[in-house]
Amino acid sequence: MAYYWFALRDKQFHQYNRFYLLFAAAGSMLLPLIQIEWFVQSHNATAVKLMQVIYTTGTHTYMPVAVNWWYMLVIAITTVSLLMLLKQTVGMLKLKRLKQRYPHNRYSQEFLFIETDLPQAPFTFFDWLFWRNDLDTGTETGKQILLHEITHIQQKHTWDKLFMRITLCFYWMNPFFWLLQRELYMVHEFIADNRAIANKDAGAFAAMLLNSSLGKFPYPIAQPFFYSPIKRRLTMFTTSKQPRYSYARRMMALPVTGIIVLLFAVRVKAEHLQQLNKAAQTSTHAEQQDTTKKAGTSKAGKATFTAEPQQRKSVTIKVRSAGEKEATTILNADTVTIESAAQNKVVLTGEVVMVKATGTSAKKAKTGPEPLYYIDDVLVTKADMEALTPNSIESINVLKDSEATSRYGAAAANGVILIYTKK
């Protein structure tokens, strides 16, 4: 829009401007649907550790249902869109009733001439030309007005207006679409005015426009003659028809279009890590609740851990009993408390806090069935998977449910983790 405003607006590129504005509106809706993904390798050291949480089950905590404000917003936007569509339909039906109300005659196959006493006339809708009876088509001014309206019909400007108004029914919250509509309507008037005053006296036509400016037009889908910004139309009469650098101004659209395509289409993301982190966050709360309750039940005390600011992003806590059974939780909050046996030993190793219980009364955390692990398409054990270093991993893919069983059979009912190492 900035390119149009500074390089094309109020210049004598009317047909070019018309299709540029239509493309800008259509492109704004279609370009976000195009996605070009550039994969970058992430060296996040917690990728393998997070896989241990994805398939771990525990006692789920049922949270009270809160109001889904996003859902309410979608309902409100949809309601406004439906009301605008209804208003659009009613406006078109009003024009159809006007056509049936007044006498009309078809002139060749080009347009239907409808004689009315409406003060808002003349205006057009598709190939219907609503004319005011007190305007004499035999005068020079009357001929210019008639030619102006016929140009709207020949150029099929109603289709442009209908496209923009339907677009606004769905994108009414975007102010740029309203601006595009206003500029497109103005370009329509420039095109028709140029045809009406071609090789003729523009002075009388301009004086008639100045004296006939009216208020709000009641039929927004139609093409009115007297209801557009008069000042810009009068200014265009005196604007040079060969502006400086006209070719360069139009060619600027090519690099601008390329930049817009890249901005909307390119998505750079870490390979599969976003999906893994999201899955881990989904199961973190339930796992933390389960571990907190079952890591230990003796009266020896509680172990409380507080994450440092730089570690608050994700800290893994493992509680290991005398039987070397581990329960895993993720510390996402500032502090987590775990009940455990007496004389726990706490060891901080990087992003992992190890808690070793020396008592025997601690209950073991429940873990679900293990998924299948494949490294470079070879079935391996969990120990083989854990022996990998993060820097040796090129990509990780997680298959679940029917996707896993369809490829690896019933043995993959608990999921499959595919790991590919760097060559």
C-alpha positions as CSV (number, residue, x, y, z in Angstrom):
1,M,0.0,0.0,0.0
2,A,2.9,2.4,0.7
3,Y,4.2,1.8,-2.9
4,Y,0.8,2.7,-4.3
5,W,0.5,5.8,-2.1
6,F,3.8,7.3,-3.0
7,A,4.3,6.1,-6.6
8,L,0.9,5.6,-8.2
9,R,-1.8,7.5,-6.3
10,D,-3.4,10.3,-8.3
11,K,-1.3,9.6,-11.3
12,Q,-2.6,8.9,-14.8
13,F,-2.1,5.1,-14.6
14,H,-5.8,4.5,-14.1
15,Q,-6.1,1.0,-15.6
16,Y,-2.8,-0.1,-14.1
17,N,-3.8,1.3,-10.7
18,R,-7.2,-0.5,-11.0
19,F,-5.7,-3.9,-11.4
20,Y,-2.9,-3.3,-9.0
21,L,-5.4,-2.5,-6.2
22,L,-7.4,-5.6,-7.1
23,F,-4.3,-7.7,-7.0
24,A,-3.2,-6.2,-3.7
25,A,-6.6,-7.2,-2.2
26,A,-6.5,-10.7,-3.6
27,G,-2.8,-11.2,-2.9
28,S,-3.3,-10.2,0.8
29,M,-5.7,-13.1,1.1
30,L,-3.9,-15.7,-1.0
31,L,-0.2,-15.1,-0.2
32,P,-0.4,-16.2,3.5
33,L,-1.6,-19.6,2.2
34,I,1.7,-20.2,0.4
35,Q,4.4,-21.5,2.7
36,I,8.1,-22.1,1.8
37,E,9.8,-23.8,4.7
38,W,13.6,-23.5,5.2
39,F,14.8,-26.1,7.7
40,V,17.6,-25.2,10.1
41,Q,19.3,-27.6,12.4
42,S,18.8,-27.0,16.1
43,H,21.4,-28.1,18.6
44,N,19.1,-27.9,21.6
45,A,20.6,-30.3,24.1
46,T,17.3,-31.0,25.7
47,A,15.7,-32.6,22.6
48,V,16.4,-36.2,23.6
49,K,15.5,-35.6,27.3
50,L,12.1,-34.2,26.3
51,M,11.3,-37.5,24.5
52,Q,11.2,-39.2,27.9
53,V,8.3,-36.9,29.0
54,I,6.2,-37.3,25.8
55,Y,5.3,-40.9,26.5
56,T,5.3,-40.8,30.3
57,T,1.9,-41.1,31.9
58,G,0.7,-40.1,35.3
59,T,-2.3,-39.0,37.3
60,H,-4.0,-36.3,35.3
61,T,-5.2,-33.2,37.2
62,Y,-8.6,-31.9,36.1
63,M,-8.5,-28.1,35.9
64,P,-11.7,-26.0,36.1
65,V,-13.0,-25.0,32.7
66,A,-12.3,-21.3,32.0
67,V,-14.0,-19.0,29.5
68,N,-12.4,-19.4,26.1
69,W,-12.1,-15.8,25.0
70,W,-10.6,-16.7,21.7
71,Y,-13.7,-18.7,20.9
72,M,-15.9,-15.8,21.9
73,L,-13.8,-13.5,19.7
74,V,-14.3,-15.8,16.7
75,I,-18.1,-15.8,17.3
76,A,-18.2,-12.0,17.4
77,I,-16.2,-11.6,14.2
78,T,-18.3,-14.2,12.4
79,T,-21.5,-12.5,13.6
80,V,-20.4,-9.1,12.2
81,S,-19.4,-10.8,8.9
82,L,-22.8,-12.4,8.5
83,L,-24.6,-9.2,9.3
84,M,-22.5,-7.4,6.6
85,L,-23.3,-10.1,4.1
86,L,-27.0,-9.7,4.9
87,K,-26.8,-6.0,4.4
88,Q,-25.1,-6.5,1.1
89,T,-27.8,-8.8,-0.1
90,V,-30.6,-6.4,1.0
91,G,-28.9,-3.6,-0.9
92,M,-28.9,-5.6,-4.1
93,L,-32.5,-6.5,-3.6
94,K,-33.4,-2.8,-3.3
95,L,-31.8,-2.1,-6.6
96,K,-33.7,-4.9,-8.2
97,R,-37.0,-3.5,-6.9
98,L,-36.1,0.0,-8.2
99,K,-35.6,-1.6,-11.7
100,Q,-39.1,-3.2,-11.5
101,R,-40.6,0.1,-10.2
102,Y,-39.5,2.4,-13.1
103,P,-39.9,2.0,-16.9
104,H,-36.9,0.8,-18.7
105,N,-35.7,0.1,-22.2
106,R,-32.7,-1.9,-23.5
107,Y,-30.3,-0.1,-25.8
108,S,-28.8,-2.7,-28.0
109,Q,-27.1,-5.4,-25.9
110,E,-24.9,-2.9,-24.0
111,F,-27.1,-1.5,-21.1
112,L,-30.6,-1.2,-19.8
113,F,-31.8,2.4,-19.5
114,I,-34.1,3.0,-16.5
115,E,-35.8,6.4,-16.3
116,T,-36.4,7.5,-12.7
117,D,-37.2,10.5,-10.6
118,L,-34.6,9.6,-8.0
119,P,-32.5,12.5,-6.7
120,Q,-29.5,10.1,-6.3
121,A,-29.5,9.3,-10.1
122,P,-27.6,8.8,-12.3
123,F,-25.8,5.6,-11.2
124,T,-25.2,2.2,-12.6
125,F,-25.3,-1.4,-11.4
126,F,-23.9,-4.0,-13.7
127,D,-25.6,-3.1,-17.0
128,W,-28.5,-1.2,-15.5
129,L,-28.2,2.6,-15.9
130,F,-30.5,4.5,-13.6
131,W,-31.1,7.9,-15.2
132,R,-32.8,11.0,-13.7
133,N,-35.6,12.5,-15.9
134,D,-34.5,16.1,-15.5
135,L,-31.1,15.5,-17.1
136,D,-31.3,16.1,-20.8
137,T,-29.2,13.7,-22.8
138,G,-29.3,16.2,-25.8
139,T,-27.1,18.8,-24.1
140,E,-23.3,18.6,-24.0
141,T,-23.2,18.1,-20.2
142,G,-25.9,15.4,-20.4
143,K,-23.9,13.5,-23.1
144,Q,-20.8,13.7,-20.9
145,I,-22.7,12.3,-17.9
146,L,-24.2,9.5,-20.0
147,L,-20.8,8.6,-21.5
148,H,-19.4,8.6,-18.0
149,E,-22.0,6.1,-16.8
150,I,-21.7,3.9,-19.9
151,T,-18.0,3.7,-19.3
152,H,-18.7,2.2,-15.8
153,I,-20.8,-0.5,-17.5
154,Q,-18.3,-1.2,-20.3
155,Q,-15.4,-1.5,-17.9
156,K,-17.5,-3.8,-15.6
157,H,-16.7,-1.7,-12.5
158,T,-19.6,-3.2,-10.6
159,W,-17.7,-6.6,-10.5
160,D,-14.8,-4.8,-8.8
161,K,-17.1,-3.2,-6.2
162,L,-18.8,-6.5,-5.5
163,F,-15.5,-8.2,-5.0
164,M,-14.3,-5.6,-2.6
165,R,-17.5,-5.4,-0.6
166,I,-17.6,-9.2,-0.2
167,T,-14.0,-9.2,0.8
168,L,-14.7,-6.6,3.5
169,C,-17.5,-8.8,4.8
170,F,-14.8,-11.2,6.0
171,Y,-11.9,-8.8,6.5
172,W,-13.8,-5.8,7.9
173,M,-11.4,-5.6,10.9
174,N,-8.5,-4.8,8.6
175,P,-8.3,-1.0,7.9
176,F,-6.1,-1.5,4.8
177,F,-9.0,-3.3,3.0
178,W,-11.2,-0.3,3.6
179,L,-8.4,2.0,2.2
180,L,-8.1,-0.3,-0.9
181,Q,-11.8,-0.1,-1.5
182,R,-11.9,3.7,-1.3
183,E,-8.9,4.1,-3.7
184,L,-10.4,1.6,-6.1
185,Y,-13.7,3.5,-6.2
186,M,-11.8,6.7,-6.9
187,V,-9.9,5.1,-9.8
188,H,-13.2,4.0,-11.3
189,E,-14.3,7.6,-11.4
190,F,-11.0,8.7,-12.9
191,I,-11.4,6.2,-15.7
192,A,-15.0,7.3,-16.5
193,D,-14.1,11.0,-16.3
194,N,-11.3,10.6,-18.7
195,R,-13.6,9.0,-21.2
196,A,-16.3,11.6,-20.7
197,I,-14.1,14.6,-21.3
198,A,-11.8,13.1,-24.0
199,N,-11.2,15.9,-26.6
200,K,-14.0,18.0,-25.1
201,D,-14.4,21.0,-22.9
202,A,-13.7,19.9,-19.3
203,G,-14.6,23.3,-17.8
204,A,-18.4,22.8,-18.0
205,F,-18.1,19.3,-16.8
206,A,-16.0,20.4,-13.8
207,A,-18.5,23.2,-13.0
208,M,-21.4,20.8,-13.1
209,L,-19.5,18.4,-10.7
210,L,-18.8,21.2,-8.3
211,N,-22.4,22.4,-8.2
212,S,-24.0,19.0,-7.9
213,S,-22.1,17.4,-5.0
214,L,-24.5,15.6,-2.7
215,G,-24.4,13.8,0.6
216,K,-24.3,10.1,1.4
217,F,-25.3,7.7,-1.4
218,P,-27.9,5.1,-0.2
219,Y,-26.9,2.3,-2.6
220,P,-23.2,1.6,-1.9
221,I,-22.9,-1.3,-4.4
222,A,-23.9,0.9,-7.3
223,Q,-21.7,3.4,-9.2
224,P,-23.0,6.9,-8.4
225,F,-22.0,10.0,-10.4
226,F,-22.5,12.8,-7.8
227,Y,-21.2,11.0,-4.7
228,S,-17.4,10.8,-4.9
229,P,-14.6,13.1,-3.7
230,I,-15.0,16.1,-6.0
231,K,-11.7,17.7,-5.2
232,R,-9.6,14.8,-6.4
233,R,-11.7,14.4,-9.6
234,L,-11.3,18.1,-10.4
235,T,-7.5,17.9,-9.7
236,M,-7.2,15.0,-12.1
237,F,-8.6,17.0,-15.0
238,T,-5.5,19.2,-14.9
239,T,-2.9,16.5,-14.1
240,S,-0.4,15.7,-16.8
241,K,-1.2,12.6,-18.8
242,Q,2.5,11.8,-19.1
243,P,3.9,12.0,-15.5
244,R,7.7,11.8,-15.1
245,Y,9.3,8.4,-14.7
246,S,5.9,6.7,-15.5
247,Y,7.6,3.5,-16.6
248,A,9.9,3.3,-13.6
249,R,7.0,3.9,-11.2
250,R,5.1,0.9,-12.6
251,M,8.2,-1.3,-12.8
252,M,8.8,-0.7,-9.1
253,A,5.9,-3.1,-8.5
254,L,8.1,-6.1,-9.4
255,P,10.6,-5.9,-6.5
256,V,7.9,-4.8,-4.1
257,T,5.8,-7.9,-5.0
258,G,8.8,-10.1,-4.6
259,I,9.5,-8.8,-1.1
260,I,5.9,-9.2,-0.1
261,V,5.9,-12.9,-1.3
262,L,9.0,-13.6,0.8
263,L,7.6,-11.9,3.9
264,F,4.3,-13.9,3.7
265,A,5.6,-17.2,2.4
266,V,8.9,-18.0,4.1
267,R,8.8,-19.8,7.4
268,V,12.2,-20.5,9.1
269,K,11.9,-23.0,11.9
270,A,14.0,-25.5,13.9
271,E,13.5,-29.0,12.5
272,H,10.7,-30.7,14.4
273,L,11.8,-29.1,17.7
274,Q,8.7,-26.9,17.9
275,Q,6.4,-30.0,17.8
276,L,8.5,-31.8,20.4
277,N,8.5,-28.9,22.8
278,K,4.7,-28.4,22.4
279,A,4.1,-32.1,23.1
280,A,6.3,-31.9,26.2
281,Q,4.6,-28.9,27.6
282,T,1.2,-30.6,27.1
283,S,2.2,-33.5,29.4
284,T,4.4,-31.6,31.8
285,H,1.7,-30.4,34.2
286,A,0.1,-33.9,34.7
287,E,3.6,-35.5,35.1
288,Q,4.7,-32.9,37.7
289,Q,1.5,-33.5,39.7
290,D,2.0,-37.3,39.6
291,T,5.7,-37.1,40.6
292,T,5.1,-34.7,43.4
293,K,2.6,-37.0,45.1
294,K,4.4,-40.3,44.6
295,A,8.1,-39.6,44.7
296,G,8.1,-40.3,48.4
297,T,5.6,-40.7,51.2
298,S,7.8,-41.0,54.3
299,K,7.7,-38.4,57.0
300,A,11.4,-37.6,56.5
301,G,10.6,-34.3,54.8
302,K,10.3,-32.6,51.5
303,A,12.8,-31.5,48.9
304,T,12.1,-28.0,47.4
305,F,13.9,-26.9,44.2
306,T,14.0,-23.3,42.9
307,A,15.1,-22.7,39.3
308,E,17.6,-20.0,38.6
309,P,16.5,-17.3,36.2
310,Q,18.6,-18.7,33.4
311,Q,17.3,-22.2,34.0
312,R,13.7,-21.4,34.4
313,K,13.0,-22.2,30.8
314,S,13.1,-25.9,31.4
315,V,14.7,-27.9,34.3
316,T,14.4,-31.7,34.5
317,I,14.2,-33.3,38.0
318,K,14.8,-37.0,38.3
319,V,14.0,-38.7,41.6
320,R,15.9,-42.0,42.0
321,S,15.0,-44.5,44.7
322,A,17.3,-47.1,46.2
323,G,16.0,-49.5,43.6
324,E,17.4,-47.2,40.8
325,K,13.8,-46.5,39.5
326,E,13.4,-43.0,38.2
327,A,10.5,-40.7,38.2
328,T,10.8,-37.6,35.9
329,T,9.3,-34.2,36.2
330,I,9.8,-30.9,34.4
331,L,10.3,-27.7,36.5
332,N,8.5,-24.9,34.6
333,A,7.4,-22.8,37.5
334,D,9.8,-21.0,39.9
335,T,9.6,-23.7,42.6
336,V,8.6,-27.3,42.8
337,T,8.3,-29.4,46.0
338,I,8.8,-33.2,46.0
339,E,8.1,-35.4,49.0
340,S,10.8,-38.0,49.3
341,A,12.6,-40.3,51.7
342,A,15.2,-39.1,54.2
343,Q,18.6,-37.8,53.4
344,N,18.2,-37.1,49.7
345,K,21.2,-36.3,47.7
346,V,20.8,-33.5,45.2
347,V,23.2,-33.2,42.3
348,L,22.9,-30.5,39.6
349,T,24.3,-31.6,36.2
350,G,23.7,-29.0,33.6
351,E,19.9,-28.7,33.1
352,V,19.1,-31.9,35.1
353,V,18.7,-32.0,38.8
354,M,19.3,-35.6,40.2
355,V,17.6,-36.5,43.4
356,K,18.8,-39.8,44.9
357,A,16.6,-41.3,47.7
358,T,18.4,-43.5,50.3
359,G,15.2,-44.6,52.0
360,T,13.1,-47.5,51.0
361,S,9.6,-46.2,51.6
362,A,9.3,-44.0,48.5
363,K,6.7,-45.1,46.0
364,K,7.7,-45.4,42.4
365,A,6.2,-43.1,39.8
366,K,4.0,-44.8,37.3
367,T,5.3,-44.8,33.7
368,G,3.5,-46.0,30.7
369,P,4.6,-48.5,28.0
370,E,7.7,-47.5,26.0
371,P,7.5,-46.5,22.3
372,L,9.7,-48.1,19.7
373,Y,13.0,-46.4,19.0
374,Y,14.7,-46.3,15.6
375,I,18.1,-44.9,14.9
376,D,18.8,-44.5,11.1
377,D,15.9,-47.0,10.5
378,V,17.3,-49.6,12.8
379,L,15.3,-50.8,15.8
380,V,17.2,-50.0,19.0
381,T,16.6,-50.0,22.8
382,K,16.0,-47.0,24.9
383,A,19.5,-47.3,26.3
384,D,20.9,-47.0,22.8
385,M,18.8,-43.9,22.2
386,E,19.9,-42.3,25.5
387,A,23.5,-42.9,24.6
388,L,23.3,-40.5,21.7
389,T,24.7,-37.0,22.1
390,P,22.5,-34.2,20.9
391,N,25.2,-32.9,18.5
392,S,25.1,-36.2,16.6
393,I,21.4,-35.9,15.9
394,E,20.3,-34.5,12.5
395,S,16.5,-34.9,12.9
396,I,13.9,-36.4,15.2
397,N,10.4,-37.5,14.1
398,V,7.6,-38.7,16.4
399,L,4.8,-41.0,15.1
400,K,1.7,-41.7,17.2
401,D,-1.5,-43.7,17.0
402,S,-2.6,-44.9,13.6
403,E,0.3,-43.3,11.8
404,A,2.7,-45.4,13.9
405,T,0.8,-48.7,13.6
406,S,0.2,-48.4,9.9
407,R,3.9,-48.2,9.3
408,Y,5.4,-50.4,12.0
409,G,2.5,-52.7,13.0
410,A,0.8,-53.5,16.3
411,A,4.2,-53.3,18.2
412,A,4.1,-49.5,17.6
413,A,0.8,-49.0,19.4
414,N,2.6,-46.8,22.0
415,G,4.3,-44.7,19.3
416,V,7.6,-44.6,17.4
417,I,10.5,-42.2,17.7
418,L,12.6,-42.0,14.5
419,I,16.1,-40.5,15.0
420,Y,18.5,-39.8,12.1
421,T,22.1,-39.1,12.9
422,K,24.5,-36.9,11.0
423,K,26.5,-38.7,8.4
